[in-house]
Amino acid sequence: MSSLAERLERPSLSTATQPRQTRGVIVRTLRNALIVTRREVRDSLRDWRIMVPIFILTLVFPLLANTLTRVFTGFFEDNGAQELLPALLPLMPMVVGFFPVSISLVIALETFVGEKERRSLEPLLSTPLTNTELYLGKTFAAMLPPLLASYTGMVIYMGGLILGEQQWRPPLILVAQIVLLTTVQALVMVTGAVVVSSQTTSTRAANLLASFIIIPMSMLVMLEATIMVQPHRRYLLWFIMVGVLVTVILLVRMGVRIFNREELLGRTLDQLNLRWVGRTLWQGIRGPLTERFSLWRWYRGGVFPAVRSLRDSLIVVLICLGAAFVGGWIAAYQWPISLDQFDSNDETLLDNLRTWFDLGQDNPHLVIMALLQNTRVLLAATILGVFTFGVLALVLVAVPFGILGFVLGQVMLSGLSPLPFLLAVIPHGVLEVPAIVLAGAAALRLGSIVTRPPADMTASEAWLMAAADVIKIGVGLVLPLLVLAAILEVSLTPRVVEFVLSL
């Protein structure tokens, strides 16, 4: 009996110690990663070609920015526009913090490929450190100098504004926003550059690919500047911060996942094998067909398995669509619109519906117009999702549901019958909504699969197979559903709503 009791208690003990063991693994991983970080930071501090530009950007540029701020402040005061200064003064700290990070990006780009060209990478990769420890150590080392330079530059500039002639007294929440925005921007640029450095074979290629990091981040800074000059909308900066932080996590996860020291040492030349790309993509589209091609075999062996692989993405898309609809409903109650001028028995509305129905009967081009509109939006969501880890794909497919929730909330708030509104959506929505969900899930998987490719595939192979699934699902399911939905939207939906309104 005692041995049986010991066996029954043993799993509970192991379960109790599991969080402690997990913490121990994390602490050990970080401790080993910091060994690499200390080595890299020490080497960077010894290299004058790195430190001199950072020193100039950290000290000289903030002083120059202070001089320009005094000039612009005098200009605004001379022209009676002093009330605009509180909105414009926060812009320069963002710029001052962004410049050192953008220039210091060369440190991150050289983390792996630079050492490979200098032939100093092999001894480091031969250490007993794991791939995760090595990658995180390099990433931390690339983050520290740009962040310290940004913080120092912002302190110098803001100190000049606070203690100088301007006597600027910014709110603490504004200072926190500026510092946190600079931090997450530096993190996403550095983590992206480290991923580029680990996947290229030359510094020249890494520098060219860095434009895909600098340009989007510059556009993001311009968007933040536009929001910053509107004090009543600065709350949007918190949402931007959260989105950028999620991007940082995805980049780190992707970098750790696809980093492979053997491949880094063995790959000497990047080449674009279009024949291999075409063959891999075609095999993914065609599916595992060993017999003569038939439409049923293609659906059974290619399309339906592709849909099953979207299980996790479908859950995420459905949650986002539901959240968008509920958010639109809540927004309707926050910003109500008077709908007293509308009447469910309005003859003008009935005449418009009859006209739409007659046009649909006599002009089939309206079906094509409805089909092209939906196809254009879903195609844009897929393309943008590729460059944003699927985030913009979720946004584009969720926006219509937010609008539906907002309109339905306004209808309910105004005391009108929701039945005509629902019947204006349901007849074609039973086909259009599944098409949107499938397309959104496929686009989300296509954009996010590079962050965690299957263990038996490289990132490029996994992406090509996901692209093949997008094509299969798009051609085999989404497009037929959209065609049928467009026909119902033009021919059936107006007649149903007309019938209900005429009762």
N, C-alpha and C positions, 0 to 999 in steps of 0.2 A: 504493500500500500504506500509506503514512503517513497519508493522509486516512482510509482505512478504519479504521486503528488508532485515530485520534483519535475517530471516530464511535463505536467500540466502547467507548472509555474514558469518553466523555462521560456516559452514564447513571450509571456508578459514581460519578463525581465529584458529580453532582447528588444522588445518593442519600446520599452521605457528608455533604453540606452541608445536607440536609433537616432533621435535628434542630436544627442551628444556626439555620437560618431560622425554625423553629418557636419556638425559645427567643426569638429576636429579636422575633417577633410578640407573644409573651406579655409580654415586658418592655416593649415599646412600648405595649401595651394597658394594662398596669398603671400605667405612667408617666403616660399621659394620664388614666386614671381618678383617680389621686391628685391631679391638678389640681382636679378637681371636689370631691374629698374635702376638700382644704385650704380651698376656698372655703366649703363647707357647714359645716365645723367652726368656722371663724372666725365665720361668721354666728350659729351656735348659741351660742358663747361670749359674743357681744355681747347676746343676748336674755335679759334678766333673768327673763322669765316662764318660761324653760326652766331657767336655771341655779339660781334660788332653790329650786325644789322638789327638784332633784337634790342641791343642797348640803345641804338639810335632811335628805333621806333618807340621804345619805352620812354625815353627821356625827351628827345627833340620833338617828336610829333605832338605830344600833349602840350608842350610850351608853344608850339606853332598854333595849335588849336585854340589855346587861350588868347593869343594875340588876335586871331581871326574873330573870336567871340567878342572881344572888346570892340573891334571895328564894327561888327554887325549890331552890337548893342547900341553903340552911338548912333548908327544909321537909323535904327528903329526909333530911338528916343527923339532924334531930330525931326522925324516925320510923324510924330504923334502916334506911334503904334506900340507903346509900351505894354499894352495889355496882351500882345502876342508873345512876349518874351517867356512867360511861364510855360507856354506850350512848346516853344522852340528850343529852350535851353537843354532839355533832356536828350536832344538828338545827338549832340556831339559826344557825350560819354559812350554811347553805343558805337559810334564810328571809331573813337579812340580805342575802345576795347576790341573792335573787330579787326583793325589793321594788323596788329602784332600776330594775331592768330592766323590770318590769311598768309602773311609772309613767312611765318615760322612753320607753315605746313610742310616745308621741305624736310624738316626733321622727321615727320611722320612718314613721308614718302620714301625716305632712305632707311627705314628701320630694318627691312629685310633685303630689298634689292640692292641698296647701297653697299651693305656689307658683302653681299654676294659678288659684286663687281670688284670690291677691294680684296676679295679672297680671305675675309676674316669671319665668314659665316660658318664654315665647316667646324672649327673648334667649338663654337657656341652650340651648334646643333648636336655635337657629339656628347654633350653633357647629359647626365641622367635625368634632367628635367623633362617633364611631360610636355606634350604639345600645348596643352592649355596653360601651364605655368610659363612656358616660353613666350607664348603669344600675349598673355596678359602682362607679363613683365615689360615686353617691348611697347605695348600700348600705353601703360602707365608712364613709361619714360618719355614717350612722344607727347603725352598730355601735359606734363608738368611745366616745361619751359614756356610754351605758349600761354598757359593759364596764368603763370606768375607774371609774365610780361603784360598781359591784358589787365590784371588786377593793379599792377604798379602804374601803368599808364592812366587808368581811370582814377586812381587815388591822386595822382599828380594833377590831372586836369580838374577834377571836382574840387580838390583842395584850392586850386587857383580861383575857381568860381566862388567858393564859400568864403575865402579869406581876402579875395581881391576886391576890385571896385564894384563888381556886380552884387556882392553880398547875397548870393543865392542861398536860399534855405529850402532845399527840396524835402518833401515828405519822405519818411523812412520807407514807406511801402513802394515809392517810386524808385528809390535807391536799390531796394531789394529786387525789384523787377529788372532793372538795368543789369545788375550783377548776375542774376540768375539767367537772364537771356544770353549774356555773353558767355557764361559757363556752358550752357547746353549747346550753344552754337560751336564753341571750341571743341566740345566733346564729339559732336556729330562730324565735324570736319576731320578731326584727328582719327577717329575710329574708321571713318571712310577711307582716309589716306592709308592707314595701316592695312586695311583689306586690299587696297590697290597694290601696295608694296609687296604683299605676300603672294599675289597672283600674277605679277609681271616678271619679266626676265631682264629688264634694263631700266635704268633711271630715266632715260628719254621717254620710254613708253609710260612710265609712272607719271612723269610730269605732264604728258599730254592728256592722260586720263584724269588728272587732277582738275581739269576744266569742268568735268561733270560734277565736281564737288563745289568749286568756287562759284560757278554761275548760279546754281540753285540757291546757295546760301546768300549770295549778293541780292538776289531777288527777294529772299526772305527778309533780309535787313531792310530793304526798301518798303516792304509791306509793314514791318514793325514800325518804321519811321512814320508811315502814313497813319497808323493807329496811334502812335505816341503824341502826335500834334492834336489829337482829339481827346482831351482828358476824360470825357464821359464814356469813351469806348476803350479805355486802357485795360479794362477787365478782360478783353479778348486776348491780351498778351499772356495771361495765365494758361489759356487753352493752347496757344502756340507753344508755350514751354512744355506742356504735357506731351503734345504731339512730337516735338523734337526729342524729348527724353525717351519716348517709346522708340523712335528711330535709332537712338544711340544703343539701346538695349538690343534691338534687332541686328544692328551692325556688329556689335560685339559677339552676339550669339552666332551670327553667320561666319565671322572671322574665325572663331574658335572651332566651329564645325568643319569648315573647309580647309583649315590650315593643315598641311602635311609636309613634314620636314623632308621626307624622302623625295616627294614630288618637287619640292623647292630646289633641292640639290640636283635632281636629275634633269629638270627641264632647262634647256639652254636657249631655246628659241620659241617664241610665240608665233604660231602660224594659223591662218584661217583656212581650214579644209572645208570648202563649200560642198565638195562631193560627200564627205562624211556627214555634214549637217543635213543635206538634203536626204541622204539615205536614212539617217536616224529619224528625221521628221516623218518621212513617208512610211517607215515601218510602224511608227507610233500611230499614225492616222489609219493605216490599213488594218492594224491589229494582228493578232496571232492567227492569221488565216493560212491554213495549209492546203485547202481545197480551192476550187474555182470560186471566184468572188460572187457573192450574192448579197442582196440588201439585208435579208434577214440575218445571215451569218455575221455581217458587219455590225448590225445593231447588237446582236447577242454577244459577240466576241470583242467588240470595240467600244461601242457607245455606252451600253449599260454598265460595263465594268468601270468606264471613266466616270460615270455618275456616282457609282459606289465609292470611288476614291475621293469624292467631294464631301464626304460625310461631315468632317469637322468644319470645313469651310461653309457648308450649308447652315450649320448651327449658328456660326458667327454672323452670317448674312441675315438669317431670320431674326436674331436678337437685335441687330442694328436696325432692321426695317421696323420691328415692333417699337424700338426705342424712338425712332424718328417719328412714327405715327403718334405715339403718346406725347412726345415733345411738341409736335404741332398742335395737338389738342390742348395741351397746357398753355401754349403760346396764345391760342385763340382766347382763352379766358384772361390772359394778362393784357392783351391788346385787342379788345373787342371792336368790331366794326358794325355800324348800324346797317341792318338789312331790311328795314321797314319798307323800303321802296319796292321790294320784290314780293311777288304774290305767286303761290303755287298754281293759281288758276289764271295767270296772266296770259291773255290771248297772244300777246306779242311773242312770248316764249314759245307757245305752241306753234305759231307761224314759223319761227326760226327753226324749230325741230322738223317741221314738215319740209321746209326748204332744204335742210341738210339731208333729210332722207331722200327727197327727190333728186338732189344732186348726186347722192351716192348711187341711186339706181341708174341714172343716166350718164354719170361720169365716173368710170372705174378708176380714174387717175387719183381720186381721193383715197382709195385704198392704198395705192402706191405711196402717196404722201404720208399717210399714217405709218406705213411700214418703214419708210426711209427715216422718219423721225425717230422711231424706237431703235432702229438698227444703228443710226448715227450715235445716239447716246450710249448704247451698250458698247459699241466699238471704241468710242472715246474713253469709256471707263476701263476697258481692257488695256488700251495703250498706256493710259496714265497710271494704271495699277502696276505696270511693269517697272516704272521708275520710282514708285513710292511704296514698294512692298505691299501693294494691294490696298493701301489706305484710301487713295482717291477713288478707286473703284467702289469701295464701300460708300464713300460720300455721294458719288453721282447716282448710284442706285437707290440710296436712302432718301435723297432730297424729294422726289415725287411723293413718297409716302408721308414725309413731313408736311408737304403742302396739302395732301388729302386730309390728314389729321387736323390741320389748321382750318380748312374750309368746312369740314364736318362739325368742328367745334363752334364755328361762327353760326352755322345753320341751327345747331341745337340751342345755342345761346340766344338766338333771335326768336325762338319759339316756332320756327317753321318745321314742316314735316320733313324728316330726313329720308323718307322713302324715295322721292324722285332723285335725290343725290346718290343714294346707294344704287338705284337701278341704272343710273348713268355710268356706273363703274363696273358693276358685277357682270353683266352679260359678256363683255369682252375681257374683263379682268380675270375671269376664271382660267383663261389661257395666257393672258399677258403677264400676270403676276408670277406664275411658275417659270415663264421664260426669263423674266428679270432675275428671279432668284437663282436659277441655274447659271445664267450668264455672269451674275455678280460673284457667285461662289467659284466659278472657273477662273475669273479674273483675279480674285483674291488668292487662289492657290498658285496661279502663274506668277504673281508678284512676290509671294512670300516663300515659295519653295526653295529659293536660294539661301534663305536663312537656316534651313534645316533639310538639306537633301538626304535622300535615303542612303544608308550606309554602303550599299553596293554600287553607288553612282557618284560621279563627279557633279559639281554644281551645274556645269553646262549640259551634261546628259539629262539631269533631272529637269532642268528648265525646258529642254527640247521636248521631253516626254509630256510635261505639263502643257506646253504649247500645242502639241498634237491632241491632247485631251480637249483643249479649248476649241480647236477646229472641229473635232468630232462632235462635241456637244453643240457647238454653234450651228453647224450644218445639219446635223441629224435631229436635233430637238428644238433648239431656240428659234431658228429661222422658220420651220413649219408652224410652230406655235404663234409666232409673230404674224405670219401671213394670215392664219385663221382669225387671230385677234383683230387684225386690221379690217378684215371683211365684216366681222361682227360689229366692230365699232362704227362702221359707216352704214351698214344696212340694217342691223337689228337694234342696237342700243337706242338710237333716236326714236324708233317706233315703240319700244317698250316704255320709254319715258313719256312719250306723247300719250300713250294709252292711259298711263297712271294719272297724268295731269288732267286728262279730259273726263275723269270719273267724277 
